[in-house]
Amino acid sequence: MKGDENMNNDSGTGYLQVKVVSGNGAFGIEDALVQIFGVDEGGQNTGIIYSLRTDASGLAPKVALPAPPKANSLTPQEDGAPSASYHVKVSKDNYNSVEITDVPVFDGVTSLQRVNLLPENEFADLSPGYPREFTQIYDVPPSELSL
């Protein structure tokens, strides 16, 4: 979603599903909070669109999101952005939060975003005095289709 004013131009629908894991994928994290935010033209959050919880395998429910039409992927720059951008924030008690910016969603495609959460005490021995809770932020680079 590239802003509220463009929401009406997003005539397609894409899907996003988030899988929350720990131990670099060794196990899913149940009951993690997954928040999906809209994004304006400047890349700023416009508010929460979905607030979801993960199941025992770490999967949040798949959600439908507005996305530019599939045709935009075939002729980049001429017809507009090939995908919509969303921000995802994942949190769980006793784990460090993770924010991922500019998660792309394409018309007719289900995107699976994997998020690896680290236990809060993971960094305690490495950096004494470091805040016990912090948020890791990942910025997804723009697709070559949108350059």
Secondary structure, 3 states (H helix, E strand, C coil): CECHHHHHHCCEEEEEEEEEEECCCCEECCCCEEEEEEECCCCCEEEEEEEEECCCCCECCCEEEEECCHHHHCCCCCCCCCCEEEEEEEECCCECEEEEEEEEECCCCEEEEEEECCEHHHHCCCCCCCCCCCEEEEECCCCHHHC
